[in-house]
Amino acid sequence: MKSRQTDVSMASHFRSRGTVVVGGQVRTPGQVSISVGSDLWKAIDRAGGATEYGSLRRVRLIRDGKMTTFDLTKPEFQAVIVRNNDAIEVPQKMILGN
């Protein structure tokens, strides 16, 4: 017989997870599972990381219909927290490599 404590722990575990869509120049585009507190860097890593053609200088985060661009070569932007249902796009590098 399960205790009430086990039921509460299981419910908390499932609420602390979500999904984001990672697309563009990543090795495994699509939905990835995230846990609460996951950041842009972790979400892209869960999608296999950027390909050799992907630009981490112009990563786009789409949240609630608004798009924001981040330069993930700068540590302060790697830690941007993602939320359930966010979309992330790693664009293709330009001819000059960024």
OpenMM code with the backbone's topology and positions (N, CA, C; nanometers):
from openmm import Vec3, app, unit

residues = "MET LYS SER ARG GLN THR ASP VAL SER MET ALA SER HIS PHE ARG SER ARG GLY THR VAL VAL VAL GLY GLY GLN VAL ARG THR PRO GLY GLN VAL SER ILE SER VAL GLY SER ASP LEU TRP LYS ALA ILE ASP ARG ALA GLY GLY ALA THR GLU TYR GLY SER LEU ARG ARG VAL ARG LEU ILE ARG ASP GLY LYS MET THR THR PHE ASP LEU THR LYS PRO GLU PHE GLN ALA VAL ILE VAL ARG ASN ASN ASP ALA ILE GLU VAL PRO GLN LYS MET ILE LEU GLY ASN".split()
positions = [
    Vec3(0.0838, -0.1179, 0.0000),
    Vec3(0.0000, 0.0000, 0.0000),
    Vec3(0.0893, 0.1256, 0.0000),
    Vec3(0.0636, 0.2188, -0.0927),
    Vec3(0.1414, 0.3415, -0.1005),
    Vec3(0.0963, 0.4393, 0.0073),
    Vec3(0.1937, 0.5117, 0.0570),
    Vec3(0.1591, 0.6134, 0.1566),
    Vec3(0.1212, 0.7433, 0.0861),
    Vec3(0.0585, 0.8314, 0.1588),
    Vec3(0.0235, 0.9625, 0.1045),
    Vec3(0.1497, 1.0384, 0.0656),
    Vec3(0.2566, 1.0227, 0.1423),
    Vec3(0.3835, 1.0904, 0.1137),
    Vec3(0.4358, 1.0491, -0.0239),
    Vec3(0.4258, 0.9221, -0.0588),
    Vec3(0.4709, 0.8739, -0.1893),
    Vec3(0.3895, 0.9385, -0.3001),
    Vec3(0.2580, 0.9470, -0.2820),
    Vec3(0.1718, 1.0094, -0.3824),
    Vec3(0.2091, 1.1560, -0.4040),
    Vec3(0.2357, 1.2289, -0.2961),
    Vec3(0.2725, 1.3695, -0.3064),
    Vec3(0.4064, 1.3829, -0.3767),
    Vec3(0.5024, 1.2970, -0.3433),
    Vec3(0.6342, 1.3024, -0.4070),
    Vec3(0.6244, 1.2753, -0.5563),
    Vec3(0.5456, 1.1770, -0.5956),
    Vec3(0.5295, 1.1438, -0.7367),
    Vec3(0.4636, 1.2609, -0.8103),
    Vec3(0.3619, 1.3225, -0.7520),
    Vec3(0.2941, 1.4354, -0.8161),
    Vec3(0.3915, 1.5510, -0.8322),
    Vec3(0.4731, 1.5781, -0.7329),
    Vec3(0.5720, 1.6860, -0.7426),
    Vec3(0.6721, 1.6573, -0.8519),
    Vec3(0.7131, 1.5315, -0.8634),
    Vec3(0.8100, 1.4934, -0.9661),
    Vec3(0.7540, 1.5231, -1.1057),
    Vec3(0.6301, 1.4869, -1.1315),
    Vec3(0.5737, 1.5063, -1.2644),
    Vec3(0.5476, 1.6534, -1.2944),
    Vec3(0.5134, 1.7324, -1.1939),
    Vec3(0.4924, 1.8751, -1.2152),
    Vec3(0.6239, 1.9472, -1.2426),
    Vec3(0.7352, 1.8901, -1.1973),
    Vec3(0.8635, 1.9584, -1.2111),
    Vec3(0.9276, 1.9326, -1.3474),
    Vec3(0.8553, 1.8687, -1.4380),
    Vec3(0.9082, 1.8403, -1.5703),
    Vec3(0.8210, 1.9066, -1.6758),
    Vec3(0.8797, 1.9296, -1.7907),
    Vec3(0.8048, 1.9882, -1.9001),
    Vec3(0.8747, 1.9550, -2.0303),
    Vec3(0.8286, 2.0163, -2.1382),
    Vec3(0.8925, 1.9948, -2.2673),
    Vec3(0.9114, 2.1281, -2.3384),
    Vec3(1.0171, 2.1336, -2.4165),
    Vec3(1.0419, 2.2460, -2.5063),
    Vec3(1.0711, 2.1867, -2.6433),
    Vec3(1.0520, 2.2669, -2.7458),
    Vec3(1.0851, 2.2236, -2.8808),
    Vec3(1.2163, 2.2913, -2.9193),
    Vec3(1.3127, 2.2110, -2.9624),
    Vec3(1.4417, 2.2635, -3.0059),
    Vec3(1.4569, 2.2302, -3.1537),
    Vec3(1.4772, 2.3330, -3.2351),
    Vec3(1.4864, 2.3120, -3.3789),
    Vec3(1.6040, 2.3840, -3.4405),
    Vec3(1.6107, 2.3749, -3.5706),
    Vec3(1.7199, 2.4375, -3.6435),
    Vec3(1.8399, 2.3447, -3.6520),
    Vec3(1.9565, 2.4019, -3.6371),
    Vec3(2.0816, 2.3289, -3.6564),
    Vec3(2.1269, 2.2587, -3.5279),
    Vec3(2.0456, 2.1593, -3.4845),
    Vec3(2.0814, 2.0720, -3.3728),
    Vec3(2.0801, 1.9283, -3.4237),
    Vec3(2.1483, 1.8414, -3.3535),
    Vec3(2.1626, 1.7029, -3.3999),
    Vec3(2.0319, 1.6235, -3.3957),
    Vec3(1.9460, 1.6495, -3.2977),
    Vec3(1.8198, 1.5769, -3.2856),
    Vec3(1.7069, 1.6758, -3.2603),
    Vec3(1.6594, 1.7455, -3.3642),
    Vec3(1.5528, 1.8436, -3.3435),
    Vec3(1.4228, 1.7779, -3.2986),
    Vec3(1.3454, 1.8529, -3.2215),
    Vec3(1.2158, 1.8039, -3.1763),
    Vec3(1.1922, 1.8393, -3.0317),
    Vec3(1.0924, 1.7724, -2.9720),
    Vec3(1.0597, 1.7964, -2.8317),
    Vec3(1.1639, 1.7304, -2.7426),
    Vec3(1.2029, 1.8027, -2.6391),
    Vec3(1.2922, 1.7450, -2.5381),
    Vec3(1.2316, 1.7697, -2.4012),
    Vec3(1.2516, 1.6744, -2.3115),
    Vec3(1.2055, 1.6889, -2.1738),
    Vec3(1.3031, 1.7758, -2.0972),
    Vec3(1.2473, 1.8602, -2.0144),
    Vec3(1.3303, 1.9453, -1.9289),
    Vec3(1.2783, 1.9346, -1.7858),
    Vec3(1.3617, 1.9686, -1.6920),
    Vec3(1.3166, 1.9787, -1.5543),
    Vec3(1.3156, 2.1263, -1.5156),
    Vec3(1.2434, 2.1580, -1.4113),
    Vec3(1.2349, 2.2964, -1.3656),
    Vec3(1.3754, 2.3487, -1.3406),
    Vec3(1.4026, 2.4679, -1.3892),
    Vec3(1.5341, 2.5279, -1.3704),
    Vec3(1.6313, 2.5006, -1.4832),
    Vec3(1.5895, 2.4248, -1.5850),
    Vec3(1.6774, 2.3988, -1.6994),
    Vec3(1.7023, 2.5278, -1.7759),
    Vec3(1.8209, 2.5387, -1.8333),
    Vec3(1.8559, 2.6597, -1.9064),
    Vec3(1.8686, 2.6322, -2.0562),
    Vec3(1.8906, 2.7381, -2.1329),
    Vec3(1.9029, 2.7250, -2.2785),
    Vec3(2.0111, 2.6253, -2.3169),
    Vec3(2.1261, 2.6354, -2.2516),
    Vec3(2.2386, 2.5474, -2.2832),
    Vec3(2.1995, 2.4008, -2.2646),
    Vec3(2.1336, 2.3698, -2.1535),
    Vec3(2.0927, 2.2326, -2.1228),
    Vec3(1.9890, 2.1832, -2.2245),
    Vec3(1.8940, 2.2682, -2.2607),
    Vec3(1.7906, 2.2280, -2.3564),
    Vec3(1.8527, 2.1943, -2.4920),
    Vec3(1.9472, 2.2760, -2.5373),
    Vec3(2.0145, 2.2489, -2.6652),
    Vec3(2.0980, 2.1224, -2.6545),
    Vec3(2.1616, 2.1027, -2.5414),
    Vec3(2.2396, 1.9804, -2.5184),
    Vec3(2.1495, 1.8571, -2.5235),
    Vec3(2.0287, 1.8673, -2.4688),
    Vec3(1.9337, 1.7546, -2.4711),
    Vec3(1.8908, 1.7203, -2.6136),
    Vec3(1.9026, 1.8166, -2.7052),
    Vec3(1.8705, 1.7925, -2.8469),
    Vec3(1.9958, 1.7511, -2.9245),
    Vec3(2.0983, 1.7102, -2.8543),
    Vec3(2.2196, 1.6613, -2.9195),
    Vec3(2.3248, 1.7676, -2.9436),
    Vec3(2.2945, 1.8914, -2.9058),
    Vec3(2.3893, 2.0005, -2.9266),
    Vec3(2.3798, 2.0561, -3.0674),
    Vec3(2.4445, 2.1700, -3.0859),
    Vec3(2.4449, 2.2342, -3.2178),
    Vec3(2.5303, 2.1532, -3.3147),
    Vec3(2.4900, 2.1512, -3.4399),
    Vec3(2.5719, 2.0877, -3.5433),
    Vec3(2.6878, 2.1813, -3.5776),
    Vec3(2.7767, 2.1361, -3.6629),
    Vec3(2.8886, 2.2217, -3.7060),
    Vec3(2.8392, 2.3425, -3.7852),
    Vec3(2.7147, 2.3378, -3.8307),
    Vec3(2.6571, 2.4492, -3.9069),
    Vec3(2.5751, 2.5430, -3.8189),
    Vec3(2.5536, 2.5069, -3.6929),
    Vec3(2.4709, 2.5866, -3.6040),
    Vec3(2.5456, 2.7035, -3.5428),
    Vec3(2.4774, 2.8154, -3.5326),
    Vec3(2.5352, 2.9354, -3.4715),
    Vec3(2.4808, 2.9525, -3.3297),
    Vec3(2.5694, 2.9428, -3.2314),
    Vec3(2.5285, 2.9670, -3.0933),
    Vec3(2.5306, 3.1158, -3.0597),
    Vec3(2.5674, 3.1980, -3.1555),
    Vec3(2.5704, 3.3430, -3.1337),
    Vec3(2.4335, 3.4082, -3.1532),
    Vec3(2.3382, 3.3353, -3.2150),
    Vec3(2.2073, 3.3944, -3.2460),
    Vec3(2.0936, 3.2983, -3.2131),
    Vec3(2.1000, 3.2336, -3.0982),
    Vec3(1.9962, 3.1376, -3.0583),
    Vec3(1.8682, 3.2136, -3.0259),
    Vec3(1.7590, 3.1654, -3.0811),
    Vec3(1.6297, 3.2311, -3.0622),
    Vec3(1.5444, 3.1529, -2.9629),
    Vec3(1.4885, 3.2258, -2.8675),
    Vec3(1.3949, 3.1695, -2.7714),
    Vec3(1.2591, 3.2307, -2.7998),
    Vec3(1.1605, 3.1450, -2.8286),
    Vec3(1.0246, 3.1925, -2.8553),
    Vec3(0.9387, 3.1513, -2.7365),
    Vec3(0.8825, 3.2525, -2.6707),
    Vec3(0.7995, 3.2288, -2.5513),
    Vec3(0.6775, 3.3192, -2.5605),
    Vec3(0.5614, 3.2598, -2.5492),
    Vec3(0.4354, 3.3357, -2.5528),
    Vec3(0.4266, 3.4258, -2.6752),
    Vec3(0.4738, 3.3772, -2.7895),
    Vec3(0.4649, 3.4504, -2.9143),
    Vec3(0.5697, 3.5581, -2.9335),
    Vec3(0.6605, 3.5733, -2.8377),
    Vec3(0.7654, 3.6749, -2.8482),
    Vec3(0.9011, 3.6065, -2.8657),
    Vec3(0.9829, 3.6611, -2.9554),
    Vec3(1.1135, 3.6029, -2.9825),
    Vec3(1.2244, 3.6910, -2.9255),
    Vec3(1.3192, 3.6270, -2.8576),
    Vec3(1.4364, 3.6952, -2.8043),
    Vec3(1.5588, 3.6188, -2.8526),
    Vec3(1.6632, 3.6915, -2.8924),
    Vec3(1.7855, 3.6296, -2.9423),
    Vec3(1.8953, 3.6413, -2.8371),
    Vec3(1.9690, 3.5308, -2.8181),
    Vec3(2.0762, 3.5250, -2.7195),
    Vec3(2.2055, 3.4769, -2.7836),
    Vec3(2.3171, 3.5298, -2.7365),
    Vec3(2.4502, 3.4860, -2.7786),
    Vec3(2.5017, 3.3887, -2.6737),
    Vec3(2.4901, 3.2588, -2.7029),
    Vec3(2.5282, 3.1577, -2.6048),
    Vec3(2.6795, 3.1365, -2.5952),
    Vec3(2.7571, 3.2143, -2.6703),
    Vec3(2.9019, 3.2092, -2.6498),
    Vec3(2.9391, 3.2937, -2.5279),
    Vec3(2.8409, 3.3685, -2.4756),
    Vec3(2.8619, 3.4495, -2.3552),
    Vec3(2.7970, 3.3781, -2.2372),
    Vec3(2.8747, 3.3479, -2.1324),
    Vec3(2.8238, 3.2688, -2.0190),
    Vec3(2.6960, 3.3229, -1.9557),
    Vec3(2.6780, 3.4540, -1.9519),
    Vec3(2.5594, 3.5091, -1.8854),
    Vec3(2.4302, 3.4718, -1.9571),
    Vec3(2.4368, 3.4386, -2.0854),
    Vec3(2.3165, 3.4000, -2.1589),
    Vec3(2.2952, 3.2488, -2.1606),
    Vec3(2.3982, 3.1712, -2.1315),
    Vec3(2.3839, 3.0254, -2.1269),
    Vec3(2.2886, 2.9836, -2.0157),
    Vec3(2.2783, 3.0656, -1.9123),
    Vec3(2.1984, 3.0306, -1.7949),
    Vec3(2.0551, 3.0830, -1.8006),
    Vec3(2.0091, 3.1308, -1.9164),
    Vec3(1.8702, 3.1773, -1.9286),
    Vec3(1.7779, 3.0568, -1.9082),
    Vec3(1.6860, 3.0686, -1.8154),
    Vec3(1.5967, 2.9576, -1.7807),
    Vec3(1.4882, 2.9414, -1.8871),
    Vec3(1.4652, 2.8167, -1.9270),
    Vec3(1.3567, 2.7872, -2.0211),
    Vec3(1.2355, 2.7386, -1.9434),
    Vec3(1.1197, 2.7536, -2.0061),
    Vec3(0.9933, 2.7133, -1.9442),
    Vec3(0.9215, 2.6120, -2.0320),
    Vec3(0.8304, 2.5411, -1.9712),
    Vec3(0.7476, 2.4463, -2.0435),
    Vec3(0.6837, 2.5158, -2.1640),
    Vec3(0.6854, 2.4511, -2.2786),
    Vec3(0.6270, 2.4982, -2.4043),
    Vec3(0.7069, 2.6059, -2.4764),
    Vec3(0.8261, 2.6396, -2.4300),
    Vec3(0.9125, 2.7311, -2.5045),
    Vec3(0.9586, 2.6629, -2.6334),
    Vec3(0.9985, 2.7434, -2.7301),
    Vec3(1.0597, 2.6915, -2.8528),
    Vec3(1.1966, 2.7579, -2.8662),
    Vec3(1.2939, 2.6795, -2.9087),
    Vec3(1.4309, 2.7267, -2.9229),
    Vec3(1.4768, 2.6945, -3.0642),
    Vec3(1.5402, 2.7913, -3.1287),
    Vec3(1.5931, 2.7674, -3.2630),
    Vec3(1.7409, 2.8036, -3.2667),
    Vec3(1.8207, 2.7096, -3.3151),
    Vec3(1.9632, 2.7339, -3.3390),
    Vec3(1.9763, 2.7574, -3.4891),
    Vec3(2.0023, 2.8826, -3.5303),
    Vec3(2.0068, 2.9124, -3.6737),
    Vec3(2.1355, 2.8633, -3.7393),
    Vec3(2.1337, 2.8605, -3.8696),
    Vec3(2.2524, 2.8233, -3.9463),
    Vec3(2.3518, 2.9388, -3.9448),
    Vec3(2.4807, 2.9036, -3.9404),
    Vec3(2.5846, 3.0059, -3.9445),
    Vec3(2.5761, 3.0800, -4.0770),
    Vec3(2.6167, 3.2052, -4.0734),
    Vec3(2.6246, 3.2854, -4.1945),
    Vec3(2.7563, 3.2520, -4.2651),
    Vec3(2.7758, 3.3037, -4.3820),
    Vec3(2.8970, 3.2763, -4.4594),
    Vec3(3.0233, 3.3093, -4.3805),
    Vec3(3.0180, 3.4130, -4.2976),
    Vec3(3.1343, 3.4548, -4.2217),
    Vec3(3.1522, 3.3759, -4.0922),
    Vec3(3.0662, 3.2783, -4.0666),
    Vec3(3.0857, 3.1879, -3.9541),
    Vec3(3.0147, 3.2198, -3.8242),
    Vec3(2.9239, 3.3170, -3.8205),
    Vec3(2.8549, 3.3406, -3.6953),
    Vec3(2.7085, 3.3300, -3.7113),
] * unit.nanometer
topology = app.Topology()
chain = topology.addChain("A")
for resn in residues:
    res = topology.addResidue(resn, chain)
    for name in ("N", "CA", "C"):
        topology.addAtom(name, app.Element.getBySymbol(name[0]), res)
